[in-house]
């Protein structure tokens, strides 16, 4: 992928994930990740989602990866 395209992909991911923590997620019962982490069960579910995201991102070339650690930091969840 040309560097310009990689930059566009990274920018799109940054925009998408900037809102992700405050977007209702059906798999979380319609709660946002920020709301879900208030309970043990919700925190565990969000952690599983983040681990899945990390796994998917790790398969991409480094220049195309989103740092899921940013989401963990925004939610104050350990990595």
C-alpha positions, 0 to 999 in steps of 0.5 A, spaced: 500 500 500 502 506 498 504 511 504 499 516 502 494 510 502 496 508 509 496 515 512 489 515 510 487 508 513 491 510 519 487 517 520 480 514 519 482 509 524 484 514 529 477 518 527 473 512 528 476 509 535 476 516 538 468 516 538 468 508 540 469 509 547 462 513 547 459 509 542 453 504 544 455 497 542 450 492 541 455 486 544 455 490 550 447 490 551 447 497 548 452 500 553 458 504 551 465 501 553 465 507 558 459 505 561 460 498 561 467 498 564 463 500 571 461 493 572 466 487 573 462 483 567 462 489 563 469 491 564 471 483 562 467 484 556 470 490 554 477 487 555 475 481 551 473 486 545 480 490 546 484 484 546 480 482 539 482 488 536 489 488 538 490 481 535 487 484 529 491 490 529 498 486 530 496 482 523 497 488 519 503 491 517 506 496 522 505 502 518 497 501 518 496 499 525 492 502 530 495 503 537 489 500 541 493 502 547 490 509 546 483 506 548 485 502 554 488 509 556 482 512 555 478 507 559 483 506 564 484 499 563 490 495 564 494 492 558 
